[in-house]
Amino acid sequence: MTVTIYGIKNCDTMRKAQDWLSAQNIAFDFHDYKKVGLDRAKLENWCKTLGWETVINRAGQTFRKLDEAQKQDLTEAKAIELMLGNLSMIKRPVLEKDGKLLAGFKPEIYAEFFA
């Protein structure tokens, strides 16, 4: 089982998810996309699989600080460009296990995902 958790280092939700994985003795690789980057193909796959509305973090400060014009009439293509332009706009964490994806962190959903 290969598990990769994608996000940024200084994020409370990331820490909670990593702590949960460690407590369950689940080995994982951490991909810090602020340091390492994230390619368009991977982000497009996430949006296709999870839905771009799930992948973009509208609740985050980065999205809220956008001009109203940038927030209007969002489409998948526009959302992907916004997220690629500022990776902090991607919901955290994105978890990948054996080709399956999960966005965000809730202990009960992680427990079901790894059952």
Phi and psi restraints in degrees (range 20) as a CNS / XPLOR table:
assign (resid 1 and name C) (resid 2 and name N)
       (resid 2 and name CA) (resid 2 and name C) 1.0 -104.7 20.0 2
assign (resid 2 and name N) (resid 2 and name CA)
       (resid 2 and name C) (resid 3 and name N) 1.0 123.8 20.0 2
assign (resid 2 and name C) (resid 3 and name N)
       (resid 3 and name CA) (resid 3 and name C) 1.0 -122.5 20.0 2
assign (resid 3 and name N) (resid 3 and name CA)
       (resid 3 and name C) (resid 4 and name N) 1.0 128.0 20.0 2
assign (resid 3 and name C) (resid 4 and name N)
       (resid 4 and name CA) (resid 4 and name C) 1.0 -126.7 20.0 2
assign (resid 4 and name N) (resid 4 and name CA)
       (resid 4 and name C) (resid 5 and name N) 1.0 133.9 20.0 2
assign (resid 4 and name C) (resid 5 and name N)
       (resid 5 and name CA) (resid 5 and name C) 1.0 -113.3 20.0 2
assign (resid 5 and name N) (resid 5 and name CA)
       (resid 5 and name C) (resid 6 and name N) 1.0 125.5 20.0 2
assign (resid 5 and name C) (resid 6 and name N)
       (resid 6 and name CA) (resid 6 and name C) 1.0 -106.5 20.0 2
assign (resid 6 and name N) (resid 6 and name CA)
       (resid 6 and name C) (resid 7 and name N) 1.0 136.8 20.0 2
assign (resid 6 and name C) (resid 7 and name N)
       (resid 7 and name CA) (resid 7 and name C) 1.0 171.7 20.0 2
assign (resid 7 and name N) (resid 7 and name CA)
       (resid 7 and name C) (resid 8 and name N) 1.0 -153.6 20.0 2
assign (resid 7 and name C) (resid 8 and name N)
       (resid 8 and name CA) (resid 8 and name C) 1.0 -124.5 20.0 2
assign (resid 8 and name N) (resid 8 and name CA)
       (resid 8 and name C) (resid 9 and name N) 1.0 152.1 20.0 2
assign (resid 8 and name C) (resid 9 and name N)
       (resid 9 and name CA) (resid 9 and name C) 1.0 -61.3 20.0 2
assign (resid 9 and name N) (resid 9 and name CA)
       (resid 9 and name C) (resid 10 and name N) 1.0 -48.1 20.0 2
assign (resid 9 and name C) (resid 10 and name N)
       (resid 10 and name CA) (resid 10 and name C) 1.0 -91.7 20.0 2
assign (resid 10 and name N) (resid 10 and name CA)
       (resid 10 and name C) (resid 11 and name N) 1.0 68.5 20.0 2
assign (resid 10 and name C) (resid 11 and name N)
       (resid 11 and name CA) (resid 11 and name C) 1.0 -141.0 20.0 2
assign (resid 11 and name N) (resid 11 and name CA)
       (resid 11 and name C) (resid 12 and name N) 1.0 125.1 20.0 2
assign (resid 11 and name C) (resid 12 and name N)
       (resid 12 and name CA) (resid 12 and name C) 1.0 -60.9 20.0 2
assign (resid 12 and name N) (resid 12 and name CA)
       (resid 12 and name C) (resid 13 and name N) 1.0 -40.2 20.0 2
assign (resid 12 and name C) (resid 13 and name N)
       (resid 13 and name CA) (resid 13 and name C) 1.0 -65.2 20.0 2
assign (resid 13 and name N) (resid 13 and name CA)
       (resid 13 and name C) (resid 14 and name N) 1.0 -37.6 20.0 2
assign (resid 13 and name C) (resid 14 and name N)
       (resid 14 and name CA) (resid 14 and name C) 1.0 -60.8 20.0 2
assign (resid 14 and name N) (resid 14 and name CA)
       (resid 14 and name C) (resid 15 and name N) 1.0 -45.9 20.0 2
assign (resid 14 and name C) (resid 15 and name N)
       (resid 15 and name CA) (resid 15 and name C) 1.0 -60.8 20.0 2
assign (resid 15 and name N) (resid 15 and name CA)
       (resid 15 and name C) (resid 16 and name N) 1.0 -42.5 20.0 2
assign (resid 15 and name C) (resid 16 and name N)
       (resid 16 and name CA) (resid 16 and name C) 1.0 -61.6 20.0 2
assign (resid 16 and name N) (resid 16 and name CA)
       (resid 16 and name C) (resid 17 and name N) 1.0 -43.9 20.0 2
assign (resid 16 and name C) (resid 17 and name N)
       (resid 17 and name CA) (resid 17 and name C) 1.0 -65.0 20.0 2
assign (resid 17 and name N) (resid 17 and name CA)
       (resid 17 and name C) (resid 18 and name N) 1.0 -44.3 20.0 2
assign (resid 17 and name C) (resid 18 and name N)
       (resid 18 and name CA) (resid 18 and name C) 1.0 -64.9 20.0 2
assign (resid 18 and name N) (resid 18 and name CA)
       (resid 18 and name C) (resid 19 and name N) 1.0 -39.9 20.0 2
assign (resid 18 and name C) (resid 19 and name N)
       (resid 19 and name CA) (resid 19 and name C) 1.0 -63.0 20.0 2
assign (resid 19 and name N) (resid 19 and name CA)
       (resid 19 and name C) (resid 20 and name N) 1.0 -41.4 20.0 2
assign (resid 19 and name C) (resid 20 and name N)
       (resid 20 and name CA) (resid 20 and name C) 1.0 -62.1 20.0 2
assign (resid 20 and name N) (resid 20 and name CA)
       (resid 20 and name C) (resid 21 and name N) 1.0 -47.6 20.0 2
assign (resid 20 and name C) (resid 21 and name N)
       (resid 21 and name CA) (resid 21 and name C) 1.0 -59.2 20.0 2
assign (resid 21 and name N) (resid 21 and name CA)
       (resid 21 and name C) (resid 22 and name N) 1.0 -44.6 20.0 2
assign (resid 21 and name C) (resid 22 and name N)
       (resid 22 and name CA) (resid 22 and name C) 1.0 -63.6 20.0 2
assign (resid 22 and name N) (resid 22 and name CA)
       (resid 22 and name C) (resid 23 and name N) 1.0 -41.1 20.0 2
assign (resid 22 and name C) (resid 23 and name N)
       (resid 23 and name CA) (resid 23 and name C) 1.0 -64.2 20.0 2
assign (resid 23 and name N) (resid 23 and name CA)
       (resid 23 and name C) (resid 24 and name N) 1.0 -27.9 20.0 2
assign (resid 23 and name C) (resid 24 and name N)
       (resid 24 and name CA) (resid 24 and name C) 1.0 -90.8 20.0 2
assign (resid 24 and name N) (resid 24 and name CA)
       (resid 24 and name C) (resid 25 and name N) 1.0 5.4 20.0 2
assign (resid 24 and name C) (resid 25 and name N)
       (resid 25 and name CA) (resid 25 and name C) 1.0 57.6 20.0 2
assign (resid 25 and name N) (resid 25 and name CA)
       (resid 25 and name C) (resid 26 and name N) 1.0 39.2 20.0 2
assign (resid 25 and name C) (resid 26 and name N)
       (resid 26 and name CA) (resid 26 and name C) 1.0 -101.5 20.0 2
assign (resid 26 and name N) (resid 26 and name CA)
       (resid 26 and name C) (resid 27 and name N) 1.0 115.3 20.0 2
assign (resid 26 and name C) (resid 27 and name N)
       (resid 27 and name CA) (resid 27 and name C) 1.0 -73.6 20.0 2
assign (resid 27 and name N) (resid 27 and name CA)
       (resid 27 and name C) (resid 28 and name N) 1.0 142.2 20.0 2
assign (resid 27 and name C) (resid 28 and name N)
       (resid 28 and name CA) (resid 28 and name C) 1.0 -150.1 20.0 2
assign (resid 28 and name N) (resid 28 and name CA)
       (resid 28 and name C) (resid 29 and name N) 1.0 156.2 20.0 2
assign (resid 28 and name C) (resid 29 and name N)
       (resid 29 and name CA) (resid 29 and name C) 1.0 -101.5 20.0 2
assign (resid 29 and name N) (resid 29 and name CA)
       (resid 29 and name C) (resid 30 and name N) 1.0 140.6 20.0 2
assign (resid 29 and name C) (resid 30 and name N)
       (resid 30 and name CA) (resid 30 and name C) 1.0 -105.3 20.0 2
assign (resid 30 and name N) (resid 30 and name CA)
       (resid 30 and name C) (resid 31 and name N) 1.0 124.6 20.0 2
assign (resid 30 and name C) (resid 31 and name N)
       (resid 31 and name CA) (resid 31 and name C) 1.0 -110.8 20.0 2
assign (resid 31 and name N) (resid 31 and name CA)
       (resid 31 and name C) (resid 32 and name N) 1.0 105.9 20.0 2
assign (resid 31 and name C) (resid 32 and name N)
       (resid 32 and name CA) (resid 32 and name C) 1.0 -86.1 20.0 2
assign (resid 32 and name N) (resid 32 and name CA)
       (resid 32 and name C) (resid 33 and name N) 1.0 100.2 20.0 2
assign (resid 32 and name C) (resid 33 and name N)
       (resid 33 and name CA) (resid 33 and name C) 1.0 -75.2 20.0 2
assign (resid 33 and name N) (resid 33 and name CA)
       (resid 33 and name C) (resid 34 and name N) 1.0 -9.2 20.0 2
assign (resid 33 and name C) (resid 34 and name N)
       (resid 34 and name CA) (resid 34 and name C) 1.0 -75.6 20.0 2
assign (resid 34 and name N) (resid 34 and name CA)
       (resid 34 and name C) (resid 35 and name N) 1.0 -32.5 20.0 2
assign (resid 34 and name C) (resid 35 and name N)
       (resid 35 and name CA) (resid 35 and name C) 1.0 -92.0 20.0 2
assign (resid 35 and name N) (resid 35 and name CA)
       (resid 35 and name C) (resid 36 and name N) 1.0 -44.3 20.0 2
assign (resid 35 and name C) (resid 36 and name N)
       (resid 36 and name CA) (resid 36 and name C) 1.0 -91.5 20.0 2
assign (resid 36 and name N) (resid 36 and name CA)
       (resid 36 and name C) (resid 37 and name N) 1.0 -26.0 20.0 2
assign (resid 36 and name C) (resid 37 and name N)
       (resid 37 and name CA) (resid 37 and name C) 1.0 92.6 20.0 2
assign (resid 37 and name N) (resid 37 and name CA)
       (resid 37 and name C) (resid 38 and name N) 1.0 177.2 20.0 2
assign (resid 37 and name C) (resid 38 and name N)
       (resid 38 and name CA) (resid 38 and name C) 1.0 -149.1 20.0 2
assign (resid 38 and name N) (resid 38 and name CA)
       (resid 38 and name C) (resid 39 and name N) 1.0 127.8 20.0 2
assign (resid 38 and name C) (resid 39 and name N)
       (resid 39 and name CA) (resid 39 and name C) 1.0 -84.5 20.0 2
assign (resid 39 and name N) (resid 39 and name CA)
       (resid 39 and name C) (resid 40 and name N) 1.0 155.3 20.0 2
assign (resid 39 and name C) (resid 40 and name N)
       (resid 40 and name CA) (resid 40 and name C) 1.0 -56.1 20.0 2
assign (resid 40 and name N) (resid 40 and name CA)
       (resid 40 and name C) (resid 41 and name N) 1.0 -42.8 20.0 2
assign (resid 40 and name C) (resid 41 and name N)
       (resid 41 and name CA) (resid 41 and name C) 1.0 -59.9 20.0 2
assign (resid 41 and name N) (resid 41 and name CA)
       (resid 41 and name C) (resid 42 and name N) 1.0 -41.9 20.0 2
assign (resid 41 and name C) (resid 42 and name N)
       (resid 42 and name CA) (resid 42 and name C) 1.0 -66.1 20.0 2
assign (resid 42 and name N) (resid 42 and name CA)
       (resid 42 and name C) (resid 43 and name N) 1.0 -45.8 20.0 2
assign (resid 42 and name C) (resid 43 and name N)
       (resid 43 and name CA) (resid 43 and name C) 1.0 -62.5 20.0 2
assign (resid 43 and name N) (resid 43 and name CA)
       (resid 43 and name C) (resid 44 and name N) 1.0 -41.8 20.0 2
assign (resid 43 and name C) (resid 44 and name N)
       (resid 44 and name CA) (resid 44 and name C) 1.0 -62.9 20.0 2
assign (resid 44 and name N) (resid 44 and name CA)
       (resid 44 and name C) (resid 45 and name N) 1.0 -38.0 20.0 2
assign (resid 44 and name C) (resid 45 and name N)
       (resid 45 and name CA) (resid 45 and name C) 1.0 -64.3 20.0 2
assign (resid 45 and name N) (resid 45 and name CA)
       (resid 45 and name C) (resid 46 and name N) 1.0 -44.0 20.0 2
assign (resid 45 and name C) (resid 46 and name N)
       (resid 46 and name CA) (resid 46 and name C) 1.0 -57.8 20.0 2
assign (resid 46 and name N) (resid 46 and name CA)
       (resid 46 and name C) (resid 47 and name N) 1.0 -45.5 20.0 2
assign (resid 46 and name C) (resid 47 and name N)
       (resid 47 and name CA) (resid 47 and name C) 1.0 -65.1 20.0 2
assign (resid 47 and name N) (resid 47 and name CA)
       (resid 47 and name C) (resid 48 and name N) 1.0 -38.0 20.0 2
assign (resid 47 and name C) (resid 48 and name N)
       (resid 48 and name CA) (resid 48 and name C) 1.0 -67.1 20.0 2
assign (resid 48 and name N) (resid 48 and name CA)
       (resid 48 and name C) (resid 49 and name N) 1.0 -43.0 20.0 2
assign (resid 48 and name C) (resid 49 and name N)
       (resid 49 and name CA) (resid 49 and name C) 1.0 -77.9 20.0 2
assign (resid 49 and name N) (resid 49 and name CA)
       (resid 49 and name C) (resid 50 and name N) 1.0 -46.3 20.0 2
assign (resid 49 and name C) (resid 50 and name N)
       (resid 50 and name CA) (resid 50 and name C) 1.0 -96.6 20.0 2
assign (resid 50 and name N) (resid 50 and name CA)
       (resid 50 and name C) (resid 51 and name N) 1.0 -17.9 20.0 2
assign (resid 50 and name C) (resid 51 and name N)
       (resid 51 and name CA) (resid 51 and name C) 1.0 93.5 20.0 2
assign (resid 51 and name N) (resid 51 and name CA)
       (resid 51 and name C) (resid 52 and name N) 1.0 130.5 20.0 2
assign (resid 51 and name C) (resid 52 and name N)
       (resid 52 and name CA) (resid 52 and name C) 1.0 -63.3 20.0 2
assign (resid 52 and name N) (resid 52 and name CA)
       (resid 52 and name C) (resid 53 and name N) 1.0 -28.2 20.0 2
assign (resid 52 and name C) (resid 53 and name N)
       (resid 53 and name CA) (resid 53 and name C) 1.0 -65.0 20.0 2
assign (resid 53 and name N) (resid 53 and name CA)
       (resid 53 and name C) (resid 54 and name N) 1.0 -27.6 20.0 2
assign (resid 53 and name C) (resid 54 and name N)
       (resid 54 and name CA) (resid 54 and name C) 1.0 -80.4 20.0 2
assign (resid 54 and name N) (resid 54 and name CA)
       (resid 54 and name C) (resid 55 and name N) 1.0 -36.9 20.0 2
assign (resid 54 and name C) (resid 55 and name N)
       (resid 55 and name CA) (resid 55 and name C) 1.0 -75.5 20.0 2
assign (resid 55 and name N) (resid 55 and name CA)
       (resid 55 and name C) (resid 56 and name N) 1.0 -34.5 20.0 2
assign (resid 55 and name C) (resid 56 and name N)
       (resid 56 and name CA) (resid 56 and name C) 1.0 -80.1 20.0 2
assign (resid 56 and name N) (resid 56 and name CA)
       (resid 56 and name C) (resid 57 and name N) 1.0 135.6 20.0 2
assign (resid 56 and name C) (resid 57 and name N)
       (resid 57 and name CA) (resid 57 and name C) 1.0 -95.7 20.0 2
assign (resid 57 and name N) (resid 57 and name CA)
       (resid 57 and name C) (resid 58 and name N) 1.0 89.1 20.0 2
assign (resid 57 and name C) (resid 58 and name N)
       (resid 58 and name CA) (resid 58 and name C) 1.0 -72.0 20.0 2
assign (resid 58 and name N) (resid 58 and name CA)
       (resid 58 and name C) (resid 59 and name N) 1.0 -20.8 20.0 2
assign (resid 58 and name C) (resid 59 and name N)
       (resid 59 and name CA) (resid 59 and name C) 1.0 -82.1 20.0 2
assign (resid 59 and name N) (resid 59 and name CA)
       (resid 59 and name C) (resid 60 and name N) 1.0 -15.5 20.0 2
assign (resid 59 and name C) (resid 60 and name N)
       (resid 60 and name CA) (resid 60 and name C) 1.0 -74.9 20.0 2
assign (resid 60 and name N) (resid 60 and name CA)
       (resid 60 and name C) (resid 61 and name N) 1.0 157.9 20.0 2
assign (resid 60 and name C) (resid 61 and name N)
       (resid 61 and name CA) (resid 61 and name C) 1.0 -59.1 20.0 2
assign (resid 61 and name N) (resid 61 and name CA)
       (resid 61 and name C) (resid 62 and name N) 1.0 -38.2 20.0 2
assign (resid 61 and name C) (resid 62 and name N)
       (resid 62 and name CA) (resid 62 and name C) 1.0 -60.8 20.0 2
assign (resid 62 and name N) (resid 62 and name CA)
       (resid 62 and name C) (resid 63 and name N) 1.0 -45.3 20.0 2
assign (resid 62 and name C) (resid 63 and name N)
       (resid 63 and name CA) (resid 63 and name C) 1.0 -68.2 20.0 2
assign (resid 63 and name N) (resid 63 and name CA)
       (resid 63 and name C) (resid 64 and name N) 1.0 -43.1 20.0 2
assign (resid 63 and name C) (resid 64 and name N)
       (resid 64 and name CA) (resid 64 and name C) 1.0 -63.5 20.0 2
assign (resid 64 and name N) (resid 64 and name CA)
       (resid 64 and name C) (resid 65 and name N) 1.0 -27.4 20.0 2
assign (resid 64 and name C) (resid 65 and name N)
       (resid 65 and name CA) (resid 65 and name C) 1.0 -81.0 20.0 2
assign (resid 65 and name N) (resid 65 and name CA)
       (resid 65 and name C) (resid 66 and name N) 1.0 -7.7 20.0 2
assign (resid 65 and name C) (resid 66 and name N)
       (resid 66 and name CA) (resid 66 and name C) 1.0 -63.5 20.0 2
assign (resid 66 and name N) (resid 66 and name CA)
       (resid 66 and name C) (resid 67 and name N) 1.0 153.3 20.0 2
assign (resid 66 and name C) (resid 67 and name N)
       (resid 67 and name CA) (resid 67 and name C) 1.0 -62.2 20.0 2
assign (resid 67 and name N) (resid 67 and name CA)
       (resid 67 and name C) (resid 68 and name N) 1.0 148.5 20.0 2
assign (resid 67 and name C) (resid 68 and name N)
       (resid 68 and name CA) (resid 68 and name C) 1.0 -56.8 20.0 2
assign (resid 68 and name N) (resid 68 and name CA)
       (resid 68 and name C) (resid 69 and name N) 1.0 -35.3 20.0 2
assign (resid 68 and name C) (resid 69 and name N)
       (resid 69 and name CA) (resid 69 and name C) 1.0 -62.3 20.0 2
assign (resid 69 and name N) (resid 69 and name CA)
       (resid 69 and name C) (resid 70 and name N) 1.0 -35.1 20.0 2
assign (resid 69 and name C) (resid 70 and name N)
       (resid 70 and name CA) (resid 70 and name C) 1.0 -71.3 20.0 2
assign (resid 70 and name N) (resid 70 and name CA)
       (resid 70 and name C) (resid 71 and name N) 1.0 -29.7 20.0 2
assign (resid 70 and name C) (resid 71 and name N)
       (resid 71 and name CA) (resid 71 and name C) 1.0 -81.3 20.0 2
assign (resid 71 and name N) (resid 71 and name CA)
       (resid 71 and name C) (resid 72 and name N) 1.0 -22.3 20.0 2
assign (resid 71 and name C) (resid 72 and name N)
       (resid 72 and name CA) (resid 72 and name C) 1.0 -73.1 20.0 2
assign (resid 72 and name N) (resid 72 and name CA)
       (resid 72 and name C) (resid 73 and name N) 1.0 147.5 20.0 2
assign (resid 72 and name C) (resid 73 and name N)
       (resid 73 and name CA) (resid 73 and name C) 1.0 50.1 20.0 2
assign (resid 73 and name N) (resid 73 and name CA)
       (resid 73 and name C) (resid 74 and name N) 1.0 46.9 20.0 2
assign (resid 73 and name C) (resid 74 and name N)
       (resid 74 and name CA) (resid 74 and name C) 1.0 -66.9 20.0 2
assign (resid 74 and name N) (resid 74 and name CA)
       (resid 74 and name C) (resid 75 and name N) 1.0 135.4 20.0 2
assign (resid 74 and name C) (resid 75 and name N)
       (resid 75 and name CA) (resid 75 and name C) 1.0 -123.3 20.0 2
assign (resid 75 and name N) (resid 75 and name CA)
       (resid 75 and name C) (resid 76 and name N) 1.0 172.1 20.0 2
assign (resid 75 and name C) (resid 76 and name N)
       (resid 76 and name CA) (resid 76 and name C) 1.0 -59.5 20.0 2
assign (resid 76 and name N) (resid 76 and name CA)
       (resid 76 and name C) (resid 77 and name N) 1.0 -45.3 20.0 2
assign (resid 76 and name C) (resid 77 and name N)
       (resid 77 and name CA) (resid 77 and name C) 1.0 -62.6 20.0 2
assign (resid 77 and name N) (resid 77 and name CA)
       (resid 77 and name C) (resid 78 and name N) 1.0 -43.6 20.0 2
assign (resid 77 and name C) (resid 78 and name N)
       (resid 78 and name CA) (resid 78 and name C) 1.0 -65.8 20.0 2
assign (resid 78 and name N) (resid 78 and name CA)
       (resid 78 and name C) (resid 79 and name N) 1.0 -41.4 20.0 2
assign (resid 78 and name C) (resid 79 and name N)
       (resid 79 and name CA) (resid 79 and name C) 1.0 -63.3 20.0 2
assign (resid 79 and name N) (resid 79 and name CA)
       (resid 79 and name C) (resid 80 and name N) 1.0 -42.0 20.0 2
assign (resid 79 and name C) (resid 80 and name N)
       (resid 80 and name CA) (resid 80 and name C) 1.0 -62.9 20.0 2
assign (resid 80 and name N) (resid 80 and name CA)
       (resid 80 and name C) (resid 81 and name N) 1.0 -42.9 20.0 2
assign (resid 80 and name C) (resid 81 and name N)
       (resid 81 and name CA) (resid 81 and name C) 1.0 -62.2 20.0 2
assign (resid 81 and name N) (resid 81 and name CA)
       (resid 81 and name C) (resid 82 and name N) 1.0 -42.8 20.0 2
assign (resid 81 and name C) (resid 82 and name N)
       (resid 82 and name CA) (resid 82 and name C) 1.0 -61.7 20.0 2
assign (resid 82 and name N) (resid 82 and name CA)
       (resid 82 and name C) (resid 83 and name N) 1.0 -44.8 20.0 2
assign (resid 82 and name C) (resid 83 and name N)
       (resid 83 and name CA) (resid 83 and name C) 1.0 -67.3 20.0 2
assign (resid 83 and name N) (resid 83 and name CA)
       (resid 83 and name C) (resid 84 and name N) 1.0 -40.2 20.0 2
assign (resid 83 and name C) (resid 84 and name N)
       (resid 84 and name CA) (resid 84 and name C) 1.0 -65.7 20.0 2
assign (resid 84 and name N) (resid 84 and name CA)
       (resid 84 and name C) (resid 85 and name N) 1.0 -32.9 20.0 2
assign (resid 84 and name C) (resid 85 and name N)
       (resid 85 and name CA) (resid 85 and name C) 1.0 -73.6 20.0 2
assign (resid 85 and name N) (resid 85 and name CA)
       (resid 85 and name C) (resid 86 and name N) 1.0 -25.9 20.0 2
assign (resid 85 and name C) (resid 86 and name N)
       (resid 86 and name CA) (resid 86 and name C) 1.0 -148.7 20.0 2
assign (resid 86 and name N) (resid 86 and name CA)
       (resid 86 and name C) (resid 87 and name N) 1.0 97.6 20.0 2
assign (resid 86 and name C) (resid 87 and name N)
       (resid 87 and name CA) (resid 87 and name C) 1.0 -62.5 20.0 2
assign (resid 87 and name N) (resid 87 and name CA)
       (resid 87 and name C) (resid 88 and name N) 1.0 -18.2 20.0 2
assign (resid 87 and name C) (resid 88 and name N)
       (resid 88 and name CA) (resid 88 and name C) 1.0 -65.8 20.0 2
assign (resid 88 and name N) (resid 88 and name CA)
       (resid 88 and name C) (resid 89 and name N) 1.0 -13.3 20.0 2
assign (resid 88 and name C) (resid 89 and name N)
       (resid 89 and name CA) (resid 89 and name C) 1.0 -81.2 20.0 2
assign (resid 89 and name N) (resid 89 and name CA)
       (resid 89 and name C) (resid 90 and name N) 1.0 -4.1 20.0 2
assign (resid 89 and name C) (resid 90 and name N)
       (resid 90 and name CA) (resid 90 and name C) 1.0 -86.3 20.0 2
assign (resid 90 and name N) (resid 90 and name CA)
       (resid 90 and name C) (resid 91 and name N) 1.0 132.2 20.0 2
assign (resid 90 and name C) (resid 91 and name N)
       (resid 91 and name CA) (resid 91 and name C) 1.0 -57.0 20.0 2
assign (resid 91 and name N) (resid 91 and name CA)
       (resid 91 and name C) (resid 92 and name N) 1.0 141.4 20.0 2
assign (resid 91 and name C) (resid 92 and name N)
       (resid 92 and name CA) (resid 92 and name C) 1.0 -123.6 20.0 2
assign (resid 92 and name N) (resid 92 and name CA)
       (resid 92 and name C) (resid 93 and name N) 1.0 148.5 20.0 2
assign (resid 92 and name C) (resid 93 and name N)
       (resid 93 and name CA) (resid 93 and name C) 1.0 -81.0 20.0 2
assign (resid 93 and name N) (resid 93 and name CA)
       (resid 93 and name C) (resid 94 and name N) 1.0 165.7 20.0 2
assign (resid 93 and name C) (resid 94 and name N)
       (resid 94 and name CA) (resid 94 and name C) 1.0 -109.2 20.0 2
assign (resid 94 and name N) (resid 94 and name CA)
       (resid 94 and name C) (resid 95 and name N) 1.0 124.7 20.0 2
assign (resid 94 and name C) (resid 95 and name N)
       (resid 95 and name CA) (resid 95 and name C) 1.0 -109.2 20.0 2
assign (resid 95 and name N) (resid 95 and name CA)
       (resid 95 and name C) (resid 96 and name N) 1.0 133.8 20.0 2
assign (resid 95 and name C) (resid 96 and name N)
       (resid 96 and name CA) (resid 96 and name C) 1.0 -123.7 20.0 2
assign (resid 96 and name N) (resid 96 and name CA)
       (resid 96 and name C) (resid 97 and name N) 1.0 125.1 20.0 2
assign (resid 96 and name C) (resid 97 and name N)
       (resid 97 and name CA) (resid 97 and name C) 1.0 -134.6 20.0 2
assign (resid 97 and name N) (resid 97 and name CA)
       (resid 97 and name C) (resid 98 and name N) 1.0 114.5 20.0 2
assign (resid 97 and name C) (resid 98 and name N)
       (resid 98 and name CA) (resid 98 and name C) 1.0 49.2 20.0 2
assign (resid 98 and name N) (resid 98 and name CA)
       (resid 98 and name C) (resid 99 and name N) 1.0 42.7 20.0 2
assign (resid 98 and name C) (resid 99 and name N)
       (resid 99 and name CA) (resid 99 and name C) 1.0 85.5 20.0 2
assign (resid 99 and name N) (resid 99 and name CA)
       (resid 99 and name C) (resid 100 and name N) 1.0 -6.6 20.0 2
assign (resid 99 and name C) (resid 100 and name N)
       (resid 100 and name CA) (resid 100 and name C) 1.0 -95.4 20.0 2
assign (resid 100 and name N) (resid 100 and name CA)
       (resid 100 and name C) (resid 101 and name N) 1.0 147.1 20.0 2
assign (resid 100 and name C) (resid 101 and name N)
       (resid 101 and name CA) (resid 101 and name C) 1.0 -120.9 20.0 2
assign (resid 101 and name N) (resid 101 and name CA)
       (resid 101 and name C) (resid 102 and name N) 1.0 151.5 20.0 2
assign (resid 101 and name C) (resid 102 and name N)
       (resid 102 and name CA) (resid 102 and name C) 1.0 -146.9 20.0 2
assign (resid 102 and name N) (resid 102 and name CA)
       (resid 102 and name C) (resid 103 and name N) 1.0 135.4 20.0 2
assign (resid 102 and name C) (resid 103 and name N)
       (resid 103 and name CA) (resid 103 and name C) 1.0 -116.0 20.0 2
assign (resid 103 and name N) (resid 103 and name CA)
       (resid 103 and name C) (resid 104 and name N) 1.0 138.8 20.0 2
assign (resid 103 and name C) (resid 104 and name N)
       (resid 104 and name CA) (resid 104 and name C) 1.0 88.6 20.0 2
assign (resid 104 and name N) (resid 104 and name CA)
       (resid 104 and name C) (resid 105 and name N) 1.0 179.4 20.0 2
assign (resid 104 and name C) (resid 105 and name N)
       (resid 105 and name CA) (resid 105 and name C) 1.0 -140.2 20.0 2
assign (resid 105 and name N) (resid 105 and name CA)
       (resid 105 and name C) (resid 106 and name N) 1.0 124.2 20.0 2
assign (resid 105 and name C) (resid 106 and name N)
       (resid 106 and name CA) (resid 106 and name C) 1.0 -142.4 20.0 2
assign (resid 106 and name N) (resid 106 and name CA)
       (resid 106 and name C) (resid 107 and name N) 1.0 126.0 20.0 2
assign (resid 106 and name C) (resid 107 and name N)
       (resid 107 and name CA) (resid 107 and name C) 1.0 -52.3 20.0 2
assign (resid 107 and name N) (resid 107 and name CA)
       (resid 107 and name C) (resid 108 and name N) 1.0 -41.8 20.0 2
assign (resid 107 and name C) (resid 108 and name N)
       (resid 108 and name CA) (resid 108 and name C) 1.0 -67.7 20.0 2
assign (resid 108 and name N) (resid 108 and name CA)
       (resid 108 and name C) (resid 109 and name N) 1.0 -33.2 20.0 2
assign (resid 108 and name C) (resid 109 and name N)
       (resid 109 and name CA) (resid 109 and name C) 1.0 -73.8 20.0 2
assign (resid 109 and name N) (resid 109 and name CA)
       (resid 109 and name C) (resid 110 and name N) 1.0 -38.1 20.0 2
assign (resid 109 and name C) (resid 110 and name N)
       (resid 110 and name CA) (resid 110 and name C) 1.0 -63.3 20.0 2
assign (resid 110 and name N) (resid 110 and name CA)
       (resid 110 and name C) (resid 111 and name N) 1.0 -42.9 20.0 2
assign (resid 110 and name C) (resid 111 and name N)
       (resid 111 and name CA) (resid 111 and name C) 1.0 -59.1 20.0 2
assign (resid 111 and name N) (resid 111 and name CA)
       (resid 111 and name C) (resid 112 and name N) 1.0 -42.3 20.0 2
assign (resid 111 and name C) (resid 112 and name N)
       (resid 112 and name CA) (resid 112 and name C) 1.0 -68.3 20.0 2
assign (resid 112 and name N) (resid 112 and name CA)
       (resid 112 and name C) (resid 113 and name N) 1.0 -40.6 20.0 2
assign (resid 112 and name C) (resid 113 and name N)
       (resid 113 and name CA) (resid 113 and name C) 1.0 -61.5 20.0 2
assign (resid 113 and name N) (resid 113 and name CA)
       (resid 113 and name C) (resid 114 and name N) 1.0 -35.7 20.0 2
assign (resid 113 and name C) (resid 114 and name N)
       (resid 114 and name CA) (resid 114 and name C) 1.0 -97.7 20.0 2
assign (resid 114 and name N) (resid 114 and name CA)
       (resid 114 and name C) (resid 115 and name N) 1.0 2.1 20.0 2
